[in-house]
Amino acid sequence: MSLDAQAKEKVYSRVCDLVTRKHFDPGMNGANWEELSKGRREEILRSATNEEFEKKIQDLLNELRTSHTGFRHSKSPNIPGRHAISATFMRCNLDGEQRWMFQDVHEGGPAYVTGLRPGDILLQVRDRELRPPAPPIFPVGEESQYAVQKPDGKRIVGTLNVPSPRSKNHPVVVPKAVLCSQMPDGIGWLKVTMFPGAVGIDLAKMLDAAVAHLKDSTRLVVDLRGNTGGGIGGLRLMSYLTPGEKEVGYSLTRARKEKGYARERLPRFGRIPSHKATLLWLALRYGFIDKSILVVTEGLGPQRFHGRVVILVNEHTSSAGEMVAAFAQENSLATIIGTKTAGRLLSGSAFKAGFGYTVGLPVAAYLTWEGRLIEGKGVAPGVTVEMNPEQLLAGEDPQMNRALEVVQAI
């Protein structure tokens, strides 16, 4: 149903108010929200269709240049490829034209299940040619016909079945979150594609099982490439990198920032519960206080691979994945290899804007224990190794090769 003028006015006013009151800091990247929202008001309210209205509000929010910031309708099926099909992309050249090439394809996700792999070049989605800068978008809860060119030059047509996400506020299709294998020379390989769940109880159990499987490893390669982030489950991974309890960093709300704070006195979170029955206790403890929280590792004891760890990251590693990389780097617990991470590390929440619309906004910043803000900056690796389309086409992985060289030499 098309929105009338009054409905558009209500939604737009609600969006403007939410950004003013709830966003951690609308001006953190130099944007003047009041000026922007007033200047675009008439243009946005004159939108002829719902789609145009939605796009113009999203374009306005993009001016804030903050992560976890978006506007969508609950019935909108379109979400970015990294969340919809558990895959990331890089630009490539095909016959003199820019195209999207699959880069990270996570096992268990829709792209992987249908047979898509790194190095495949995306040609069409739903009979529509797709070229950069238009992002690869896939409707969730639906089937999408696609066409790709394989590394051997063959053109393949297939169907992507993208399931509906469990949460409408945080629409993410979850692949296999944790994979591991024992490699030669005592090297363990641990891949974490995301950190599902707000508290991460199930994810923590997966990591426990993986580390138990790698109990004989004297060296460890942790692969966070393409990791889309998630909840606090990353704490369990960070806790496996150091034997004792160590400060990781802290979230910081606007209210706490304005009132002033001492980081050491912030409420501490240092243990992922083992049972979901504990969630009620957590809700009572943290649900009614300011969301500024100090995160501390769990003190899981020594591991055979301590001091001999490499973490792989790339430009798609974001959010909680960046928290892990920054913690390891800051405390010299691992060598970071790959390319600079996405710089998308804020704590986000979703708010209703009326008429089925939701606004996603960052409500808290995250700072490392040394006070570094990762948002907009990312984590720069200690050893930079680029990945290019030609290497993907050839099935090569120079980043993994370098990680093995470095971890064997430690």
KAHUCOR-V230566 format. One line per field, one symbol per residue. burial: I if it has 24 or more other C-alpha atoms within 12 Angstrom, else O. A space follows every 10 residues. Layout:
burial = ???
This chain:
burial = OOIOOOOIIO IIIIIIOIII OIIIIIOOOO OOIIOIIOOI IOOIIOIOOI OOIIOIIIOI IIIIIIIIII IIIIOIIIII IIIIIIIIII IIOIOOOOII IIIIIIIOII IIOIIIIIII IIIIIOOOOI IOOOOIIIII IOOIIIIIII IOOOOOIIII IIIIIOOIII IIIIIIIIII IIOOOOIIII IIIIIIIIII IIIIIIIIOI IOOIIOIIII IIIIIIIIII IIIIIIIIII IIOOIIIIII IIIIOIIOOO OOIOOIIIII IIIOOOOOOO OOOOOOOOOO IIIIIIIIOI OOIIIIIIII IIIIIIIIII IIIIIIIIII OOIIIIIIII IIIIIIIIII IIIIIOIIII IIIIIIIIIO OIIIIIIIII IIIIIIIIII OIIOOOIIII OIIIOIIIOO
